[in-house]
Amino acid sequence: MLSSKLLTPYQLYFRRKKHSLKDVFTVLAFTFWPFPTLHTSVNVGRRTLRLQQWPGRIVGSGGFVWHGARRLVKHFESFGDGCAASEDGTQIGIKGRKWKGLNVIELGAGTGAAGLAAAALGADVTLTDQASYIYPNGKTQAIVQEEDTKSTSFKEKCSLIDLLKINVKISGAVSQSASNRKPKVAELLWGNTSLTTALPLSTYDLICGSDILLFAAAHVDLITTIRTLSNSDTVVLIEHTDREGGDADSYPRDMLHFLALIAEEKFWIPSIVKDHGRHITLRMTARKGTQEPFVALPARCSQKTINNR
């Protein structure tokens, strides 16, 4: 839903800059958080999932529950793997499938917030992320741990895989399916065939992720992984945050780069099912039969982007 108050270009500009500065402050505060853990929670219906967060010096940006993950949880609650009618006119409203028995995989799960929410709603879930974050200076997290005496307690459990396992345990997000299984945790580096093959299932009903489009260099491997884990009925849901603070009349460059590669593949039909300017929800399904291949998104209207909450 869009705000009824239209903002001037200057108001839009300063609002975006405010959000950019807030992002910077959040990253700095999270990175230099002096304690080894930071607790938070995610509400799913009447349930509250308790989660641990680890500071950036331990596991990089994946150790924090960003707003993108919380928005994806809200989408799950409201629409499941379906959607409301899209604001770009390319997608009709679609009722989500029942969560029970739905096989879900979260890519770049970080803390696992979104995947654990799906499990609490009834899905059978696999949470994935890479085992070792590579810092900009080329050091792996293990080396950083050795150099940081304050983090000695994390030498034996400093990866996102370990954080995911802890959050599976403390969240209590056991699937409500007949199997009543806890979410599984698996290492997955996008594009890595052996790790992809080792996953619990070869394909999934729903592939989801939040803020996983921010690194354009990983897009080819990400698309390869999504395609490998998909079947003809797979739905892909990606919650994206526009952190560029650029032109309100165009989509962020990282998303456009991703969708340009999707267009080349001619397998997916993507649609923007929510556009609140800073907050964008992308939904993709496999192209069926004579359905025209995806070429590009319709032009973005600045009036759609006035709500930057």
C-alpha positions in Angstrom: 0.0 0.0 0.0 1.3 3.4 -1.0 1.2 6.6 1.0 -1.4 9.1 0.0 1.0 12.0 0.3 3.1 12.6 -2.7 6.7 13.7 -1.9 8.7 16.1 -3.9 12.0 15.0 -5.5 13.8 16.8 -2.8 11.9 15.1 -0.1 12.5 11.7 -1.7 16.2 12.5 -2.0 16.6 13.4 1.6 14.5 10.5 2.8 16.7 8.1 0.9 19.9 9.8 2.3 18.5 9.4 5.8 18.0 5.7 5.2 21.5 5.4 3.8 23.0 7.1 6.8 20.9 4.8 9.1 22.3 1.8 7.2 25.9 3.0 7.8 25.2 3.6 11.5 23.6 0.1 11.9 26.5 -1.6 10.1 29.1 0.2 12.3 27.3 -0.5 15.5 26.8 -4.1 14.6 30.4 -4.6 13.5 31.9 -3.1 16.7 29.4 -4.5 19.1 31.6 -5.3 22.1 29.8 -8.4 23.3 29.9 -11.9 21.5 26.1 -12.2 21.1 23.1 -9.9 20.7 19.6 -11.4 21.2 16.5 -10.6 19.2 13.2 -12.2 18.3 10.9 -12.6 15.3 7.1 -12.8 15.7 5.3 -15.3 13.6 1.6 -15.3 14.2 1.2 -15.9 18.0 4.6 -17.4 18.3 7.8 -15.6 19.2 11.1 -17.1 17.8 14.1 -16.2 19.9 17.3 -15.8 17.9 21.0 -15.1 18.5 22.9 -12.5 16.5 26.7 -12.4 16.2 28.6 -9.2 15.5 30.2 -8.4 12.1 33.7 -9.1 13.3 32.7 -12.7 13.9 30.6 -13.7 10.9 30.2 -10.6 8.7 26.9 -9.1 7.8 25.0 -12.4 7.9 24.9 -12.5 11.7 22.3 -9.8 12.0 18.5 -10.0 11.5 18.1 -7.2 8.9 14.7 -5.7 8.1 14.6 -7.5 4.8 14.3 -10.8 6.7 11.6 -9.4 8.9 9.6 -8.2 5.8 10.0 -11.6 4.2 8.5 -13.2 7.4 5.5 -10.8 7.1 5.1 -11.8 3.5 5.0 -15.4 4.6 2.3 -14.6 7.2 0.1 -12.6 4.7 0.5 -14.5 1.4 2.5 -17.7 2.0 4.4 -18.3 -1.2 1.7 -16.4 -3.2 1.3 -12.7 -3.5 -1.2 -9.9 -3.8 -1.7 -8.4 -7.2 1.5 -6.7 -8.3 1.9 -3.0 -8.4 3.5 -3.1 -11.9 0.4 -4.8 -13.3 2.3 -7.9 -14.4 1.0 -10.3 -11.7 -2.5 -11.1 -10.5 -3.1 -12.0 -6.9 -2.1 -15.6 -6.2 -3.1 -17.6 -3.1 -0.2 -19.3 -1.4 0.1 -23.0 -1.1 -0.5 -24.7 2.3 2.7 -24.6 4.4 2.3 -28.2 5.7 4.4 -30.5 3.4 6.0 -27.6 1.6 9.7 -28.0 1.1 11.5 -24.7 1.6 15.1 -23.7 1.3 16.5 -20.4 2.4 19.6 -19.1 0.6 22.1 -16.9 2.4 20.1 -17.5 5.6 22.4 -15.8 8.0 20.5 -16.1 11.3 17.8 -18.2 9.7 15.0 -15.8 10.6 12.9 -16.2 7.5 13.4 -20.0 7.1 12.7 -20.6 10.8 9.5 -18.6 10.4 8.5 -20.8 7.5 9.1 -23.8 9.7 7.0 -22.4 12.4 4.2 -22.0 9.9 4.4 -25.7 9.0 7.0 -26.1 6.2 9.9 -28.5 6.0 12.9 -26.2 5.9 16.6 -26.3 4.9 18.7 -23.3 6.1 21.8 -22.7 4.1 24.8 -20.3 4.1 28.5 -20.3 3.4 30.7 -21.6 6.1 33.5 -19.0 6.0 32.9 -15.3 5.5 35.8 -13.7 3.5 36.6 -10.2 4.7 37.5 -7.4 2.3 41.2 -7.7 3.2 41.2 -11.3 2.0 41.4 -12.8 5.5 39.0 -15.6 6.4 37.1 -15.3 9.6 39.3 -17.9 11.3 42.3 -15.7 10.9 40.4 -12.7 12.2 39.3 -14.7 15.2 43.0 -15.6 16.0 43.8 -11.9 15.8 40.9 -10.7 17.9 41.6 -11.8 21.5 38.1 -10.7 22.5 36.6 -13.4 20.3 38.6 -16.4 21.6 35.4 -18.1 22.7 34.2 -18.2 19.1 37.3 -20.0 17.7 35.4 -23.3 17.7 32.0 -22.0 16.5 32.4 -18.8 14.5 30.7 -19.6 11.3 27.1 -18.8 10.1 26.5 -22.6 10.0 27.1 -22.8 13.7 24.9 -19.7 14.3 22.1 -21.4 12.3 22.3 -24.5 14.3 22.1 -22.6 17.6 19.1 -20.6 16.3 17.3 -23.8 15.2 17.7 -25.1 18.8 16.7 -21.9 20.7 13.9 -20.7 18.4 11.9 -23.9 18.8 10.6 -23.5 15.3 9.8 -27.1 14.7 7.8 -27.8 11.6 4.1 -28.6 12.1 4.1 -31.1 9.2 3.4 -34.7 9.8 7.1 -35.5 10.1 7.5 -32.8 12.8 11.1 -32.3 11.8 13.4 -29.6 12.9 14.8 -27.4 10.2 18.0 -28.7 8.6 21.2 -26.7 8.3 23.5 -27.2 5.4 26.6 -25.5 4.1 26.0 -24.0 0.6 28.3 -21.9 -1.5 26.4 -20.7 -4.6 27.6 -22.4 -7.7 29.4 -25.2 -5.9 28.1 -28.4 -7.4 29.3 -30.8 -4.7 27.6 -28.7 -1.9 24.4 -28.4 -3.9 24.3 -32.1 -4.5 24.8 -32.8 -0.8 21.6 -30.9 0.2 18.8 -32.9 1.7 16.6 -32.6 -1.4 17.4 -32.1 -5.1 14.6 -29.6 -5.7 12.4 -27.4 -3.5 8.9 -26.0 -3.6 10.0 -22.6 -2.4 13.4 -21.0 -2.6 13.6 -17.8 -0.6 16.2 -15.2 0.6 16.4 -11.7 1.8 19.1 -9.1 0.8 20.9 -11.7 -1.3 21.2 -9.5 -4.4 23.6 -6.9 -2.9 26.7 -8.5 -4.4 26.5 -8.5 -8.2 29.6 -10.6 -8.6 27.7 -13.6 -7.1 24.6 -13.3 -9.3 25.7 -15.9 -11.9 26.4 -18.5 -9.2 23.2 -17.5 -7.4 21.1 -18.1 -10.5 22.8 -21.4 -11.2 22.0 -22.6 -7.7 18.4 -21.4 -7.9 17.9 -23.2 -11.3 19.5 -26.4 -10.1 17.3 -26.5 -7.0 14.1 -25.8 -9.0 11.4 -27.8 -10.7 8.5 -26.6 -12.9 6.4 -25.7 -9.8 9.1 -23.9 -7.7 8.4 -20.4 -6.5 11.3 -18.0 -5.7 10.7 -15.2 -3.3 13.4 -12.6 -2.8 13.0 -9.6 -0.4 15.4 -6.8 -1.5 16.5 -3.6 0.1 17.5 -0.7 -2.1 20.6 0.6 -0.4 21.8 2.8 -3.3 19.7 5.8 -2.5 19.6 6.7 -6.1 16.9 7.7 -8.7 13.4 7.0 -7.5 12.3 6.4 -11.1 14.6 3.4 -11.6 15.1 0.1 -9.8 18.4 -0.4 -8.0 21.3 -1.5 -10.1 22.0 -4.7 -8.3 18.4 -5.9 -8.9 18.5 -4.8 -12.6 21.8 -6.7 -13.0 20.2 -9.8 -11.5 17.1 -9.5 -13.7 19.2 -9.0 -16.9 20.8 -12.4 -16.2 17.3 -13.9 -15.6 16.2 -12.5 -19.0 19.2 -14.2 -20.7 18.3 -17.5 -19.2 14.6 -17.4 -20.4 13.5 -19.8 -17.7 11.9 -17.6 -15.2 9.0 -15.1 -15.2 9.8 -12.5 -12.5 7.4 -9.9 -11.1 7.7 -7.1 -8.6 4.8 -8.0 -6.2 5.6 -5.2 -3.7 7.4 -1.9 -4.3 7.7 0.5 -1.4 10.7 2.2 -2.9 13.3 1.1 -0.5 11.6 -2.3 0.1 11.0 -4.5 -2.9 9.6 -8.0 -3.1 10.5 -10.1 -6.2 8.6 -13.3 -7.0 9.6 -15.7 -9.8 8.0 -18.8 -11.3 9.1 -21.0 -14.1 8.0 -20.1 -17.6 5.2 -22.4 -18.8 4.6 -23.7 -22.3 3.9 -20.8 -24.8 4.3 -18.1 -22.1 6.4 -15.2 -23.5 9.9 -15.1 -22.0 10.8 -12.3 -19.6 12.5 -9.3 -21.2 12.6 -6.5 -18.7 10.6 -4.9 -16.0 8.1 -2.2 -16.8 9.2 1.4 -16.2 9.2 2.2 -12.5 6.9 5.1 -11.5 8.3 7.4 -8.8 4.8 7.6 -7.3 5.2 4.0 -6.4 8.3 4.7 -4.4 7.0 7.4 -2.1 6.6 5.0 0.8 10.2 4.4 2.0 9.4 3.1 5.5 
